[in-house]
């Protein structure tokens, strides 16, 4: 119906233009001016609430190109307003008005949904000042300085400037329409369609400019008809919709925000009512001294009632509902009161004793003096956690009580647990061992292969077993066999490695001692066999020579003496083999020094010789023949100490090199010449094997023996036991 009336109005205007063009033109201009000034008045009076800068720019610009249009109407031929001698004034003003309108609309499109200054504080002033300056420069150029380009020449038609304007103005309008199309979602659909339609008819009006001819011509009539339609469309946008439906135009953002707020409230109310967690909105109540003493339930959701079993709580105080809560859970009053007064949120777990349940609570304050508590029932989770904790403590106690060192590492290979057995072995605190700290105790020669092996198996997540030396709390390195295996969580995910160690230091010492003993036995056997063979060859030779000199008694007697010597040598070798046949046969063991010495004394003729023995429980890791060493040393003292010897003293003391056991007497001592061959096989007045065998017995476990007494003042033997080869048990 509306557009039918518009169509008939256009027909009437066209009819008027054919009879009285000035009347037609005056009607179009007056309608345009009325609409332009009305739009400006509406926008200006709503400028503080208009949220979109686009409408501010376009609305204010209507005032200025309306002023230019007013001057254009007054300057039109036949009206009588033409300041100065400028017949081209109407054309210049028309182009100026269309350029001003087109450019302001184009600029305005780039501020759709945006502001010029922060919070639009200076937007209106900047727009008004810019439009005033631009309009003043245009009018000054046309009316005062008269340097504005000419648009029409008598008898010559349109000037190049006018023709160029006929293309520039439509191009500006096309770009404006394109930007409006791109940002169409920023407008109400009806408003957007009317704005685009208005720009389209403005474009059609501008295109007619390119064929502008005489004042009374069809092109001029078409230009004004298109313009009146454009004016009408702007009228519908800014005046009709702006007055009847302001929320669709000037206050659209407010309407959108209200709709969104309403929608958001609906969503939050739905969430409030359907969330699984309990929610309570409360107002904190304080006493005269500002201490929280109660709270009032303003609103609760359905889950609150289902989880707690409390009904009809809204509008009631908590002490009215749960009178003993202040006694059972006083911390809630402090926490809720702090949140409500400071606004700082908090999350905590609490044993809610009035209802015999565990709660996980998150509380925040929407405004001072109020708080919102969101909670979930975690009673079952707490029960499971307690069972898991008890099970964990039980198994950790088992691991702690395990006699061997046990460790655990996380997924990155960093060790995060050592049992008591490990800490007792190393003598260090857990804080020193955790992470990579334990690796400082690995023997330098074993560190690289140990860490490399562990890293490779951690990467492949496969079990491993390796042997290395780790620093013991006594300061010695002990051999360990370390076995590690990956373990997983209850869900089957890799959680790290767990491993246990066994101290195999004694076994490794025994193995090394046995290997050394076997090597020594092989060497001694070959030496003994070689010596016996030599003596047998000599014996046979003398027998053969004796056969040749049977009648020569003197020669036979000499050969018999030599054969006797060879036989004695063979006998000594056989005795020697009896002495060392037990050497290294059995693995080394820990032996008490005092026991070894007393066993030796018991089997020797001590006469009236005093034995001075240092008290203490010293044990040495050595060959089972260790007691024979002390037997030989005491026996030698008894045999060769001389008649002046009265005592044998046995002491020990610890040095950097290890434990030194001293066996010394106050006899005649050993000469410097004899010291050189003292531990040589066969040297001595008896069998010549005692000290030689003693040295070999001790060397099986790395123990050394030396003699450093002074001739004439007694013999002094020092037995040095390396670290790890001795211990004090008392």
Secondary structure, 3 states (H helix, E strand, C coil): CHHHHHHHHHHHHHHHHHHCHHHHHHHHHHHHHHHHHHHHHHHHHCCCCCCCHHHHHHHHHHHHHHHHHHHHHHHCCCCCCCCCCCCCHHHHHHHHHHHHHHHHHHHHHCCCCCCCCHHHCCHHHHHHHHHHHHHHHHHHHHHHCCCCCCCEECCCEECHHHHHHHHHHHHHHHHHHHHHHHCHHHCCHHHHHHHHHHHHHHHHHHHHHHHCCCCCCHHHHHHHHHHHHHHHHHHHHHHHHHHHCHHHCCCHHHHHHHHHHHHHHHHHHHHHHHCCCEEEEEEEEECCCCCEEEEEEEEECHHHHHHHCCCCCCCCEHHHHCCCHHHHCHHHHHHHHHHHHHCCCEEEEEEEHHHCEEEEEEEECCCCCEEEEEEEECHHHHHHHHHHHHHHHHHHHHHHHCCCCEEEECCCCCEEEECHHHHHHHCCCHHHHCECHHHHHECHHHHHHHHHHHHHHHHHCCCEEEEEEEECCCCCEEEEEEEEEEEECCCCCEEEEEEEEEECHHHHHHHHHHHHHHHHHHHHHHHHHHHHHHHHHHHHHHHHHHHHCCCCHHHHHHHHHHHHHHHHHHHHHHHHHHHHCCCCCCCCEEEEHHHHHHHHHHCCCCCCCEEEECCCCEEEEECCCHHHHHHHHHHHHHHHCCCCCCEEEEEEEEECCEEEEEEEECCCCCCHHHHCCCCCCCCCCCCCCHHHHHHHHHHCCCCEEEECCCCCCCCEEEEEECCCCEEECC
